[in-house]
Every structure is written in C-alpha cells, then in structure tokens.
Amino acid sequence: MITITEDIISSIQDFKNKLQQYKEGKLENMKSFSSIMGVYKERLNDTYMVRPRIAGGVTTLKQLKAISNIAKKCEVVKIRFTTRQDIQFHSVKLEYLDIIIDELAKAGLITRGAGGDGIRNITCSPLSGVSKDDVFDVTPYMNEVTNYMMKDPANLKLPRKYKIAFSNSEEDTANATITDIGFIAKIVEGKRGFEVYGGGGLGGSAMVALKLEDFIEDTEALYYVQAMKQVFEREGDRTNRQKARLRFVVQRLGEEGFIKMFRSELNKLKTEQDLKLNVESKEEVIQNNKEDNKLQCKKEYENIIYPQKQLGYYSLYVHPQNGDISINDFDKVLNYITNLNYETSIRLTMNQGFFVRDLKENDIEGLIETTSTFSSTFNIYNSVICVGPKVCKFGINNSQGLFHNIIEAFKDTPIDIQGALPRILISGCHNSCAQPQKGLIGFLGKKKRTDSGLVPVYSISFNGKVGPGVAKFGEVYGEIPTKKIVKFLLALAQLKVNSGYINFIEFIENKEAGVRTLVSKYSSIESFSENPDLYSDF
C-alpha cells in the first residue's frame, strides 16, 4: 500500500487549486498539471479519464467498495481494468474531478504518478505469495520500492515513463524481462534474491530487456532501481518524446556501453547512499495442494481456477470483456465476497482482469455464476484490448470495434472453435497498450496506403513470450485488413481444431506453413471499387 505523505496531500491540493483556475478561465491548458495526477482528457467528448494508482495491483475489499461508491457519486457507469494493474474511471465530467481525487485519498488511494513523465505503477505478480510456482512473495519488495520512489518529486519529472516490475517466478507474470528494470525472484544457496533485467520496453522500437545480473541478494534491489533511474534521468532524451524512453539510451550507447554506464552509476551510488532493503521474510508453513478436486477436473475451468500452494485454497480469475465492468456488475462481485464468512484477498492483473484469492472450494462455483454474464472461461473472450480512438488521442484503429465483432462471430460457433485460440492482445496503434508483442497472438494497428486510399490494417504476430532465457517478441507473419480479421480468426481456429494439436505453441510451430498461407490469403487488399468496405473501420 502507498503511504500517503504530507507531500502527496500537498500535490492533491495543488491540483485542485489549478483545476479551479482552469474552470475560471485563468489557465488555458489542463495537461500541464493533470497528467502527472493521472487525469487525461478523453478524445471525442468533453469528459476525462481518472486513474488511481493501485501499487502492484494490491487492493482491498474496502478500497474497491470505495471506488464503487465514488463512481456512483460522480455519475460514472463503468470502470476499466488496465494492463498495468490499475483501475480507470472513464467519462468523468469536469465538475467531478476534484471530488474523485479527494474521495480516493480518503480510501488510501492516490492518482499522483499514475500518468505523466515519472515512476509509473510498479507491477507485481498477481499470485505472488499463493501460486504453486512461487519462489517467494515479492509483494513486500514492490511496496518498499514504491514508497521510496514516491518520496522524491524529481521522480515525477523524468524524460518519460519509468517502469519497474517484480515477478515471483520464471513465468514472469509482471513483465520483468521486457521493462525498464525488472526483478525475478530467485533463491541461491538458501538466500533470497533476484535475477535482474533492464533497458526493455514496448511501444515504438520495442526491445526485450538486457540481463544485468544472474543473482543479487534481495537487500540490493533498491540500488538497482535508483541507479537505473539516475541513468535515465541524465541520459534520456528530453527534446524528442518519440525517443525519450530508456530503451533508446540502450540503442544509442549499445548494449555493452549501456551496461558499463549502468554499473558505474550503481557502484557510485553504493558508496554514497545506504539503500539496503530490510524486508522481513515470513517463513510460511505450506502444505502443498497436490490433490485434484472436482473443479480442477472440469476442463472449462482450467483458464480461470488456480489451486494455491496453501492447502484447500484457490484463486479465481475474473476478466470483464474489454476490461470494462459496469458498477452494477462490480457490486455483484463485491457483495459476494463480503458475504463469505472468511477473508479473501484481491489482486489486479496485467491482463485487464483481477484475481479473487484465498477462496475455499465450495465458494468458487458461486462466484463463477455471479460473474458469468461478463466474464468467460474461454481465453478468446478474455482477450486484452486497448481503449481505442474514441477515448485515446493516440488511437489509430478502432480496436474495441474489432473485438466486439470477434466475440459476436465466435459466440455462436461450436465449443471446440471457441476454445481453440489463446487470449489475443490487440492494440490499435504502435503504443502497444495491450502489449501485443508478448502475446501468443498479437495485433498492432496501423493505416496502410494504397492507390485507392488508406486501409486500416493490423500486423499479426505469433508466439511472443516473457521470462528469463525465453523472452522474445512474437514474429510478425503479415498485415491483415481490419475487416478481414474476424474471418481470418475463425479460419485459424478451424485450422487448429483440424490439426489435432491442443497446445497453441505446438500448433504454430508444427503447422507454420499452413498458418502463413492463411495469413497471406487474408492479407490481400482489393481496390476501392472491388471492396469499398476495406477502406473503413468498424
């Protein structure tokens, strides 16, 4: 949890003062003071997005109830789960901005640093502390680093975003291997520590992170975060925002030069400051849950039910379609959890969803039923979609419209077709908010110029991965016009079913020629007179 300091309280009051000046016409532009407070003007309407900072996705039932009450008070009909473990209010009227900021602070939530050029929300594996592959719980380290980095106002005035991640295992569910600085839990000779990565990131000129250390002791993590921040603060491009991320420093200096500069900064820092972490490790007695239960035996639940390492407890994944959930449906979930006679925990994910953790087996199916109208057991319906150009000023293609057409096409198909494909990651522009490069299937939107005019298309990539030693971006197979993607995906699903392969990675690797042929078939762009529909978006 973020500690709300006097400085944070002061920044909230400063925001409210400037907001009042803007309302009175004394300030012409809000962005200069609003983005660093997680407030952005939406593209098509005279409304705003507000993003509270949910450190590591760690939240409480009390906080989520507060978010629901704030939404109702401020006439917000739905909220959105993000790909960085945050929650967003959308379509907020100007008159409610100061109320939302105040009410969030009362609930122990802040928006400071949730946008703008600074330390973004530090990510943490959502099942840290409970997953069967948990090396150790990295949550306390995320909390310590968050509170340290939020103390210095200079950390909100960087060349651009600075992203930090803590993963609890090699599965890397926090994206440590594709971010600015990332830590993966590791134990060597009985000592807790981390494998360290740095200099990666998505968006333009996306780059997998460099391996900086095979192992450091857990007490050393903050030195690495601070040293990397100082390199970025000094070397990041403050004149060209298109090249202002840390990965461009890597490109400019070269990998060896970058690592040499980083190590020099790190060694200097260790002589000047004491930044050793002192995280108390809880030696938890775990009875490994190796027994099958009736829910694990149901194939339709394999994507959403996760047995915990604590015997008799489970985590349930809930994924509102598009990442959006109405306040009414949100309340259904909160009420169900409230009525349990024991304590659960809640973690937001990197995939626009959330886990309800520490559930007992008898209560899981009841929660599945409660969420069944907006959360699916099939991966394709749990795809990750950027917010799209109706809200985002950088948006190019209507990713939301594409996804709506995908789910409409698949919902009436046989069960084997609906279950054939993995989660799809769809970004409508190069900013990669849906993280398509890491997906088993990723779509990245753009416009393609032809003799007949511009055509909205998506480049399609396959078999992206994260994790130590395996991190790679998906290979781009081609570009498909937006209006042909639904038919392409239906054909791809049928091809996989016919192949007999269950695992999608094995399917792509063994049927690569057939997949490439399919991409080529749907990549054709007819002239406007032959197919005018291709020249418009959804």
C-alpha positions as CSV (number, residue, x, y, z in Angstrom):
1,M,0.0,0.0,0.0
2,I,1.2,3.5,-0.8
3,T,1.9,5.7,2.2
4,I,0.1,9.0,1.9
5,T,2.6,11.6,2.9
6,E,2.3,15.4,3.5
7,D,3.9,15.9,0.1
8,I,1.2,13.8,-1.6
9,I,-1.5,15.7,0.3
10,S,0.1,18.9,-0.9
11,S,0.2,17.8,-4.5
12,I,-3.6,17.0,-4.3
13,Q,-4.3,20.5,-3.0
14,D,-2.1,22.0,-5.7
15,F,-4.0,20.0,-8.4
16,K,-7.3,21.2,-7.0
17,N,-6.1,24.8,-7.0
18,K,-5.0,24.7,-10.6
19,L,-8.2,22.9,-11.6
20,Q,-10.2,25.8,-10.1
21,Q,-8.1,28.3,-12.1
22,Y,-8.8,26.3,-15.2
23,K,-12.5,26.3,-14.5
24,E,-12.3,30.1,-14.1
25,G,-10.5,30.5,-17.4
26,K,-7.2,31.6,-15.7
27,L,-5.4,28.6,-17.2
28,E,-5.8,27.5,-20.8
29,N,-4.4,24.0,-20.7
30,M,-5.0,21.3,-18.1
31,K,-2.5,18.8,-19.3
32,S,0.5,20.6,-17.8
33,F,-0.8,19.8,-14.3
34,S,-3.3,17.0,-14.8
35,S,-1.4,14.1,-16.5
36,I,1.0,13.7,-13.6
37,M,-2.1,13.3,-11.4
38,G,-3.5,10.5,-13.6
39,V,-6.1,12.7,-15.2
40,Y,-6.5,12.8,-19.0
41,K,-8.9,14.5,-21.4
42,E,-10.8,12.0,-23.5
43,R,-10.7,12.3,-27.2
44,L,-14.3,12.7,-28.5
45,N,-16.2,14.0,-25.6
46,D,-15.8,16.8,-23.0
47,T,-15.0,14.2,-20.4
48,Y,-12.0,12.9,-18.6
49,M,-10.3,9.6,-17.5
50,V,-9.0,9.4,-13.9
51,R,-6.6,6.6,-13.0
52,P,-5.9,5.8,-9.3
53,R,-2.6,4.2,-8.6
54,I,-3.1,0.6,-7.3
55,A,0.5,-0.3,-6.3
56,G,1.3,-3.8,-7.6
57,G,-2.4,-4.4,-8.1
58,V,-2.7,-4.9,-4.4
59,T,-6.1,-3.7,-3.2
60,T,-8.7,-4.4,-0.6
61,L,-12.4,-5.1,-0.5
62,K,-12.8,-1.8,1.4
63,Q,-11.0,0.2,-1.3
64,L,-13.0,-1.4,-4.1
65,K,-16.2,-0.6,-2.3
66,A,-15.0,3.0,-2.0
67,I,-14.3,3.0,-5.8
68,S,-17.8,1.8,-6.5
69,N,-19.3,4.5,-4.2
70,I,-17.2,7.2,-5.9
71,A,-18.3,6.0,-9.3
72,K,-22.0,6.3,-8.3
73,K,-21.4,9.7,-6.6
74,C,-19.7,11.0,-9.7
75,E,-22.1,9.5,-12.3
76,V,-19.6,7.0,-13.6
77,V,-21.4,4.0,-15.0
78,K,-18.4,1.7,-15.5
79,I,-14.8,1.3,-14.6
80,R,-11.9,-0.2,-16.6
81,F,-9.1,-2.5,-15.5
82,T,-5.8,-1.7,-17.2
83,T,-2.7,-3.6,-18.4
84,R,-0.6,-2.2,-15.5
85,Q,-2.7,-3.3,-12.5
86,D,-4.6,0.0,-12.2
87,I,-8.3,0.9,-12.4
88,Q,-9.6,3.8,-14.5
89,F,-12.8,5.9,-14.2
90,H,-14.0,7.0,-17.7
91,S,-16.4,9.7,-18.9
92,V,-15.9,11.8,-15.9
93,K,-17.3,15.3,-16.0
94,L,-15.0,18.2,-15.2
95,E,-17.1,19.2,-12.2
96,Y,-16.4,15.8,-10.5
97,L,-12.6,15.7,-10.9
98,D,-11.7,17.2,-7.6
99,I,-14.3,15.1,-5.8
100,I,-12.8,11.9,-7.2
101,I,-9.3,12.9,-6.2
102,D,-10.4,13.7,-2.7
103,E,-12.5,10.6,-2.2
104,L,-9.8,8.3,-3.5
105,A,-7.3,9.8,-1.0
106,K,-9.8,9.1,1.8
107,A,-9.7,5.4,0.7
108,G,-5.9,5.4,0.8
109,L,-5.6,5.7,-3.0
110,I,-3.8,8.4,-4.9
111,T,-3.5,9.3,-8.6
112,R,-0.2,11.0,-8.3
113,G,2.3,9.5,-10.8
114,A,-0.4,7.3,-12.4
115,G,0.3,9.3,-15.6
116,G,2.8,11.8,-16.9
117,D,6.6,11.5,-17.1
118,G,7.7,9.6,-14.0
119,I,7.6,6.4,-12.0
120,R,4.6,4.5,-13.2
121,N,2.7,1.9,-11.2
122,I,5.2,-0.8,-10.1
123,T,3.9,-4.2,-11.2
124,C,3.9,-7.3,-9.1
125,S,2.9,-10.9,-9.9
126,P,-0.8,-11.1,-9.1
127,L,-0.5,-14.5,-7.5
128,S,2.7,-13.7,-5.6
129,G,2.5,-15.4,-2.2
130,V,0.0,-18.0,-3.2
131,S,0.9,-19.6,-6.6
132,K,2.4,-23.1,-6.6
133,D,5.5,-21.9,-8.5
134,D,6.0,-19.0,-6.0
135,V,9.7,-18.7,-5.3
136,F,8.9,-16.2,-2.5
137,D,6.4,-13.4,-2.1
138,V,7.8,-10.3,-3.9
139,T,4.9,-8.1,-2.7
140,P,6.8,-6.5,0.2
141,Y,9.7,-5.5,-2.1
142,M,7.3,-3.9,-4.5
143,N,5.8,-1.9,-1.6
144,E,9.1,-0.8,-0.2
145,V,10.3,0.4,-3.6
146,T,7.0,2.1,-4.4
147,N,7.1,4.2,-1.2
148,Y,10.7,5.1,-1.6
149,M,10.3,6.2,-5.2
150,M,7.2,8.3,-4.5
151,K,9.0,10.4,-1.9
152,D,11.2,12.3,-4.4
153,P,9.3,14.9,-6.5
154,A,12.1,14.6,-9.1
155,N,10.9,11.1,-9.9
156,L,7.8,12.7,-11.4
157,K,9.8,14.8,-13.8
158,L,11.7,12.3,-15.8
159,P,12.2,12.3,-19.6
160,R,9.2,10.0,-19.9
161,K,7.8,6.9,-18.1
162,Y,10.0,4.7,-15.9
163,K,8.6,1.2,-15.3
164,I,9.6,-1.3,-12.7
165,A,8.4,-4.9,-12.2
166,F,8.7,-7.7,-9.6
167,S,7.9,-11.3,-10.7
168,N,7.6,-14.1,-8.2
169,S,8.7,-16.9,-10.6
170,E,10.2,-17.6,-14.0
171,E,6.7,-17.4,-15.5
172,D,7.3,-13.6,-15.3
173,T,3.7,-12.5,-14.8
174,A,4.8,-8.9,-14.1
175,N,6.8,-8.5,-17.4
176,A,10.2,-8.1,-15.7
177,T,12.0,-9.2,-18.8
178,I,10.5,-6.6,-21.1
179,T,10.6,-3.5,-18.9
180,D,12.9,-0.6,-17.8
181,I,14.1,-2.5,-14.7
182,G,12.8,-5.9,-13.7
183,F,13.4,-8.4,-10.9
184,I,12.6,-12.1,-10.9
185,A,12.6,-14.0,-7.6
186,K,15.4,-16.5,-7.1
187,I,16.9,-18.4,-4.2
188,V,20.6,-19.3,-4.4
189,E,22.3,-21.2,-1.6
190,G,19.4,-20.5,0.7
191,K,19.5,-16.8,0.1
192,R,16.6,-14.8,-1.3
193,G,17.4,-12.6,-4.2
194,F,16.6,-11.6,-7.8
195,E,17.7,-12.1,-11.4
196,V,17.8,-8.6,-12.8
197,Y,16.8,-7.2,-16.3
198,G,16.9,-3.7,-17.7
199,G,16.5,-1.4,-20.7
200,G,13.5,-3.1,-22.2
201,G,10.0,-1.8,-23.1
202,L,7.1,-1.9,-25.6
203,G,5.8,0.8,-27.9
204,G,7.9,2.3,-30.7
205,S,11.2,0.4,-31.2
206,A,10.2,-2.2,-28.7
207,M,13.0,-4.1,-27.1
208,V,13.4,-7.1,-24.8
209,A,15.3,-6.2,-21.6
210,L,19.0,-7.0,-21.2
211,K,20.1,-9.4,-18.5
212,L,22.0,-7.3,-15.9
213,E,22.6,-9.8,-13.1
214,D,22.2,-13.5,-12.7
215,F,21.6,-13.0,-9.0
216,I,21.7,-10.3,-6.4
217,E,20.6,-10.5,-2.8
218,D,17.1,-9.2,-2.1
219,T,18.5,-6.3,0.0
220,E,20.2,-4.8,-3.1
221,A,17.1,-4.3,-5.3
222,L,16.6,-0.6,-4.5
223,Y,20.2,0.2,-5.5
224,Y,19.4,-1.1,-9.0
225,V,16.1,0.8,-9.2
226,Q,17.7,4.1,-8.2
227,A,20.8,3.6,-10.4
228,M,18.7,2.9,-13.5
229,K,16.5,5.8,-12.7
230,Q,19.6,8.1,-12.5
231,V,20.9,6.9,-15.8
232,F,17.5,7.5,-17.4
233,E,17.2,10.9,-15.7
234,R,20.5,12.0,-17.1
235,E,20.7,10.3,-20.5
236,G,17.0,10.2,-21.5
237,D,16.1,12.4,-24.5
238,R,14.1,15.4,-23.1
239,T,13.8,17.1,-26.6
240,N,12.2,14.3,-28.6
241,R,9.3,12.5,-26.8
242,Q,9.3,9.8,-29.5
243,K,12.8,8.7,-28.4
244,A,12.6,9.6,-24.7
245,R,12.3,6.0,-23.2
246,L,15.2,4.2,-21.6
247,R,15.5,1.7,-24.5
248,F,16.6,4.4,-26.8
249,V,19.5,5.1,-24.4
250,V,20.4,1.4,-24.9
251,Q,20.2,1.8,-28.7
252,R,22.4,5.0,-28.6
253,L,25.1,3.6,-26.3
254,G,25.0,0.0,-27.5
255,E,24.4,-2.9,-25.1
256,E,27.9,-3.0,-23.7
257,G,28.1,0.7,-23.4
258,F,24.8,0.9,-21.6
259,I,25.6,-1.8,-19.1
260,K,29.0,-0.2,-18.4
261,M,27.4,3.1,-17.7
262,F,24.8,1.5,-15.5
263,R,27.4,-0.4,-13.5
264,S,29.4,2.8,-13.0
265,E,26.3,4.5,-11.7
266,L,25.4,1.6,-9.5
267,N,28.9,1.4,-7.9
268,K,29.0,5.2,-7.3
269,L,25.5,5.0,-5.7
270,K,26.6,2.3,-3.3
271,T,29.4,4.5,-2.0
272,E,27.1,7.5,-1.5
273,Q,23.8,6.1,-0.1
274,D,22.5,3.3,2.1
275,L,19.6,1.9,0.2
276,K,19.6,-1.6,1.5
277,L,16.2,-3.1,1.9
278,N,15.2,-4.7,5.1
279,V,12.2,-6.8,4.2
280,E,11.2,-9.2,6.9
281,S,10.7,-12.6,5.4
282,K,7.8,-14.7,6.7
283,E,8.6,-18.3,6.9
284,E,5.2,-19.6,5.9
285,V,4.5,-23.3,6.6
286,I,2.9,-24.5,3.4
287,Q,1.1,-27.8,2.8
288,N,1.3,-28.2,-0.9
289,N,-2.0,-28.6,-2.6
290,K,-1.3,-31.6,-4.8
291,E,-4.7,-33.2,-4.7
292,D,-7.1,-32.9,-7.6
293,N,-10.6,-31.6,-6.8
294,K,-13.8,-31.7,-8.7
295,L,-13.3,-28.2,-10.1
296,Q,-9.8,-28.9,-11.5
297,C,-11.3,-31.9,-13.3
298,K,-13.6,-29.6,-15.3
299,K,-11.7,-28.6,-18.4
300,E,-13.8,-25.5,-18.9
301,Y,-12.3,-24.0,-15.6
302,E,-8.7,-24.6,-16.4
303,N,-8.1,-21.0,-17.6
304,I,-9.7,-19.3,-14.5
305,I,-9.2,-21.5,-11.4
306,Y,-5.7,-21.7,-9.9
307,P,-5.1,-24.0,-6.9
308,Q,-2.9,-22.2,-4.4
309,K,0.1,-23.6,-2.5
310,Q,-2.0,-23.2,0.6
311,L,-3.9,-26.5,1.0
312,G,-7.6,-26.1,0.4
313,Y,-7.5,-22.6,-1.1
314,Y,-7.9,-21.3,-4.7
315,S,-7.7,-18.2,-6.8
316,L,-10.3,-17.3,-9.3
317,Y,-9.6,-15.2,-12.4
318,V,-12.3,-12.7,-13.4
319,H,-12.0,-10.9,-16.7
320,P,-14.7,-8.4,-17.7
321,Q,-14.8,-8.3,-21.5
322,N,-12.8,-5.3,-22.9
323,G,-11.6,-4.8,-19.4
324,D,-14.7,-2.7,-18.7
325,I,-17.2,-3.6,-15.9
326,S,-20.4,-1.8,-15.0
327,I,-20.8,-0.6,-11.5
328,N,-23.8,-2.9,-11.1
329,D,-21.7,-6.0,-12.0
330,F,-18.8,-4.7,-9.9
331,D,-21.1,-4.6,-6.9
332,K,-22.3,-8.1,-7.5
333,V,-18.7,-9.4,-7.1
334,L,-18.0,-7.2,-4.1
335,N,-21.3,-8.3,-2.4
336,Y,-20.5,-12.0,-3.0
337,I,-17.0,-11.6,-1.4
338,T,-18.5,-9.6,1.5
339,N,-21.0,-12.4,2.3
340,L,-18.2,-15.0,2.7
341,N,-17.5,-15.8,6.3
342,Y,-13.7,-15.6,5.9
343,E,-11.2,-13.2,4.5
344,T,-10.1,-13.3,0.9
345,S,-7.5,-11.1,-1.0
346,I,-7.8,-9.3,-4.3
347,R,-5.1,-8.6,-6.9
348,L,-5.4,-6.8,-10.2
349,T,-3.5,-8.3,-13.2
350,M,-1.6,-7.2,-16.2
351,N,-4.4,-8.5,-18.4
352,Q,-7.3,-6.2,-17.6
353,G,-8.7,-8.6,-15.0
354,F,-8.4,-9.5,-11.3
355,F,-7.9,-12.4,-9.0
356,V,-10.1,-13.2,-6.0
357,R,-7.6,-15.2,-3.9
358,D,-7.8,-17.4,-0.9
359,L,-11.2,-18.8,-1.8
360,K,-12.4,-22.1,-0.4
361,E,-13.5,-24.7,-3.0
362,N,-17.2,-24.6,-2.1
363,D,-17.4,-20.9,-2.9
364,I,-15.7,-20.9,-6.3
365,E,-18.7,-22.0,-8.4
366,G,-20.9,-19.5,-6.8
367,L,-18.6,-16.7,-7.8
368,I,-18.2,-18.1,-11.3
369,E,-22.0,-18.0,-11.6
370,T,-22.1,-14.4,-10.2
371,T,-19.6,-13.3,-12.9
372,S,-20.8,-15.5,-15.8
373,T,-22.6,-12.6,-17.6
374,F,-19.5,-10.6,-18.1
375,S,-16.5,-13.0,-17.6
376,S,-15.8,-16.1,-19.6
377,T,-14.0,-19.4,-19.2
378,F,-12.7,-19.2,-22.8
379,N,-9.5,-17.3,-23.4
380,I,-10.6,-15.6,-26.6
381,Y,-13.3,-13.7,-24.7
382,N,-10.7,-12.8,-22.1
383,S,-8.5,-11.0,-24.7
384,V,-6.7,-7.7,-23.9
385,I,-7.9,-4.7,-25.9
386,C,-6.6,-1.1,-25.8
387,V,-9.2,1.6,-25.0
388,G,-9.3,2.7,-28.7
389,P,-9.5,6.0,-30.5
390,K,-12.9,7.1,-29.1
391,V,-11.1,7.8,-25.8
392,C,-7.3,7.8,-26.6
393,K,-5.9,10.7,-28.6
394,F,-3.2,8.5,-30.0
395,G,-5.6,5.8,-31.2
396,I,-5.5,4.9,-34.9
397,N,-7.7,1.8,-35.4
398,N,-10.9,1.0,-33.6
399,S,-9.6,-1.9,-31.5
400,Q,-12.8,-2.0,-29.4
401,G,-15.0,-2.3,-32.6
402,L,-12.8,-5.1,-33.9
403,F,-13.0,-7.1,-30.7
404,H,-16.8,-6.6,-30.5
405,N,-17.1,-8.2,-33.9
406,I,-14.8,-11.0,-33.0
407,I,-16.8,-12.0,-29.9
408,E,-20.1,-11.7,-31.9
409,A,-18.7,-14.1,-34.6
410,F,-17.4,-16.6,-32.1
411,K,-20.2,-16.9,-29.7
412,D,-22.4,-19.0,-32.0
413,T,-19.6,-21.3,-33.1
414,P,-19.1,-24.9,-31.7
415,I,-17.3,-25.2,-28.3
416,D,-14.1,-26.5,-29.8
417,I,-13.8,-23.4,-32.1
418,Q,-14.5,-21.1,-29.1
419,G,-11.8,-22.8,-27.1
420,A,-9.2,-23.2,-29.9
421,L,-7.4,-19.9,-29.7
422,P,-5.5,-18.2,-26.8
423,R,-6.0,-14.8,-25.4
424,I,-5.5,-12.2,-28.2
425,L,-3.7,-8.9,-27.5
426,I,-5.0,-6.0,-29.6
427,S,-3.5,-2.5,-29.8
428,G,-5.0,0.0,-32.2
429,C,-1.6,1.8,-32.6
430,H,2.1,1.4,-32.1
431,N,1.9,2.5,-28.4
432,S,1.2,-1.1,-27.6
433,C,-1.0,-0.5,-24.6
434,A,-2.4,-4.1,-24.9
435,Q,1.2,-5.5,-25.1
436,P,0.7,-7.4,-28.4
437,Q,4.4,-8.2,-28.9
438,K,4.3,-10.6,-25.9
439,G,1.2,-12.4,-27.0
440,L,0.7,-15.9,-28.5
441,I,-1.4,-13.9,-30.9
442,G,-0.8,-10.1,-31.1
443,F,-2.4,-7.4,-33.3
444,L,-0.9,-4.0,-33.8
445,G,-3.0,-1.4,-35.7
446,K,-1.8,1.0,-38.4
447,K,-3.0,2.5,-41.7
448,K,-1.7,1.2,-45.0
449,R,-1.5,3.5,-48.0
450,T,-2.8,2.1,-51.3
451,D,-3.7,3.5,-54.7
452,S,-7.3,3.6,-53.6
453,G,-6.6,5.3,-50.2
454,L,-5.8,4.4,-46.6
455,V,-6.8,0.9,-45.3
456,P,-6.9,0.1,-41.6
457,V,-4.8,-3.0,-41.1
458,Y,-3.2,-4.9,-38.2
459,S,0.2,-6.6,-38.2
460,I,-0.2,-10.1,-36.8
461,S,2.4,-11.8,-34.7
462,F,2.7,-15.2,-33.1
463,N,4.4,-16.8,-30.1
464,G,5.6,-13.9,-28.1
465,K,7.0,-14.9,-24.7
466,V,8.3,-13.3,-21.4
467,G,10.5,-14.9,-18.9
468,P,14.3,-15.4,-18.2
469,G,16.1,-17.0,-21.1
470,V,13.0,-17.2,-23.3
471,A,11.7,-13.6,-23.6
472,K,11.1,-12.7,-27.2
473,F,8.6,-10.7,-29.2
474,G,6.2,-12.5,-31.5
475,E,7.2,-13.0,-35.1
476,V,5.2,-10.9,-37.5
477,Y,3.6,-13.0,-40.2
478,G,1.9,-10.2,-42.2
479,E,-0.7,-7.5,-42.2
480,I,-4.4,-8.1,-42.5
481,P,-7.1,-5.5,-43.2
482,T,-9.3,-4.9,-40.2
483,K,-12.5,-6.0,-41.9
484,K,-10.9,-9.4,-42.8
485,I,-9.6,-10.3,-39.3
486,V,-12.8,-11.9,-38.0
487,K,-12.9,-14.4,-40.9
488,F,-9.2,-15.0,-40.5
489,L,-9.5,-15.9,-36.8
490,L,-12.4,-18.2,-37.5
491,A,-10.4,-20.0,-40.2
492,L,-7.3,-20.1,-37.8
493,A,-9.4,-21.7,-35.1
494,Q,-10.8,-24.3,-37.5
495,L,-7.2,-25.0,-38.8
496,K,-6.1,-25.6,-35.2
497,V,-9.0,-27.9,-34.4
498,N,-8.4,-29.9,-37.6
499,S,-4.6,-30.1,-36.7
500,G,-5.3,-32.2,-33.6
501,Y,-2.8,-30.1,-31.6
502,I,-4.1,-28.9,-28.2
503,N,-1.2,-26.7,-27.3
504,F,-1.2,-23.5,-29.4
505,I,2.6,-23.1,-29.4
506,E,3.0,-26.6,-30.8
507,F,0.3,-25.9,-33.3
508,I,2.1,-22.8,-34.7
509,E,5.4,-24.5,-34.7
510,N,4.2,-27.6,-36.5
511,K,1.7,-26.0,-38.8
512,E,3.6,-22.8,-39.6
513,A,3.3,-23.2,-43.4
514,G,-0.5,-23.5,-43.1
515,V,-0.7,-20.5,-40.8
516,R,1.4,-18.4,-43.1
517,T,-0.7,-19.5,-46.1
518,L,-3.8,-18.4,-44.2
519,V,-2.3,-15.0,-43.3
520,S,-1.4,-14.5,-46.9
521,K,-4.9,-15.4,-48.1
522,Y,-6.5,-12.7,-45.8
523,S,-3.8,-10.1,-46.4
524,S,-4.9,-9.2,-49.9
525,I,-6.3,-5.6,-50.4
526,E,-8.7,-5.2,-53.2
527,S,-9.2,-1.8,-54.9
528,F,-11.9,0.5,-53.5
529,S,-14.2,-0.3,-56.4
530,E,-13.9,-4.1,-55.7
531,N,-14.2,-3.9,-51.9
532,P,-15.0,-0.5,-50.5
533,D,-15.7,-1.9,-47.0
534,L,-11.9,-2.4,-46.5
535,Y,-11.4,1.3,-46.5
536,S,-13.4,2.0,-43.4
537,D,-13.0,0.9,-39.8
538,F,-15.6,-0.6,-37.5
